[in-house]
Amino acid sequence: MPADNIPILESILTCPCCGYVKREIMPTDACQFYYECNGCRSLLRPIPGDCCVFCSFGTVKCPPVQMQSCRCG
């Protein structure tokens, strides 16, 4: 996590089905459980053990995980 305990809000999601890549802004107050790929329209869900699609398919873990305040598990 960057200095001053400010979470990174931008992540690059990569669809595991088609490889489509998109830069997204993550919600700061919740984990995002579903995400529809803009490339193939697949509905992405977290890999078992991850709290959200950003933790599973993004370049950066979600803000609640970064802040160690995730209550999804």
C-alpha positions as CSV (number, residue, x, y, z in Angstrom):
1,M,0.0,0.0,0.0
2,P,1.3,3.5,-0.7
3,A,2.4,6.0,1.9
4,D,-0.2,7.6,4.2
5,N,-2.4,4.4,4.2
6,I,-4.3,5.6,1.1
7,P,-5.5,2.7,-0.9
8,I,-4.8,2.5,-4.7
9,L,-8.2,2.8,-6.4
10,E,-7.3,1.8,-9.9
11,S,-6.8,-1.7,-11.1
12,I,-6.5,-3.4,-14.5
13,L,-8.8,-6.4,-14.8
14,T,-8.0,-9.2,-17.2
15,C,-10.8,-11.6,-18.2
16,P,-9.7,-15.2,-17.7
17,C,-12.0,-16.3,-20.5
18,C,-11.0,-14.1,-23.4
19,G,-8.1,-12.0,-22.1
20,Y,-9.9,-8.7,-22.5
21,V,-8.1,-6.0,-20.4
22,K,-9.8,-3.0,-18.9
23,R,-8.7,-0.3,-16.4
24,E,-11.4,0.1,-13.6
25,I,-11.8,2.2,-10.5
26,M,-12.6,0.0,-7.5
27,P,-15.2,0.8,-4.9
28,T,-13.8,1.9,-1.6
29,D,-16.5,0.7,0.7
30,A,-17.2,-2.8,-0.6
31,C,-15.8,-5.8,-2.4
32,Q,-17.2,-6.3,-5.9
33,F,-18.4,-9.9,-6.3
34,Y,-19.6,-9.8,-9.9
35,Y,-18.1,-8.2,-13.0
36,E,-19.3,-8.5,-16.6
37,C,-16.5,-8.6,-19.1
38,N,-16.8,-6.0,-21.9
39,G,-15.1,-8.4,-24.3
40,C,-17.0,-11.7,-24.1
41,R,-19.8,-10.7,-21.7
42,S,-18.8,-13.5,-19.2
43,L,-19.9,-12.9,-15.6
44,L,-16.7,-13.0,-13.5
45,R,-16.8,-14.1,-9.9
46,P,-13.9,-14.3,-7.5
47,I,-11.7,-17.4,-7.3
48,P,-12.5,-19.4,-4.2
49,G,-10.6,-17.8,-1.3
50,D,-10.6,-14.3,-2.8
51,C,-13.1,-11.7,-1.7
52,C,-13.8,-10.0,-5.0
53,V,-13.1,-9.9,-8.8
54,F,-10.3,-7.4,-8.3
55,C,-8.4,-9.7,-5.9
56,S,-8.8,-12.5,-8.4
57,F,-8.3,-10.8,-11.8
58,G,-6.9,-7.4,-11.1
59,T,-3.4,-5.9,-10.9
60,V,-4.2,-4.4,-7.4
61,K,-6.1,-6.0,-4.5
62,C,-9.4,-4.2,-3.6
63,P,-9.3,-1.2,-1.1
64,P,-10.9,-3.2,1.8
65,V,-8.1,-5.8,1.5
66,Q,-5.4,-3.0,1.2
67,M,-6.8,-1.4,4.3
68,Q,-7.1,-4.8,6.1
69,S,-10.8,-4.1,6.7
70,C,-12.3,-6.7,4.4
71,R,-15.2,-8.5,6.0
72,C,-16.2,-10.7,3.1
73,G,-14.5,-13.9,4.2
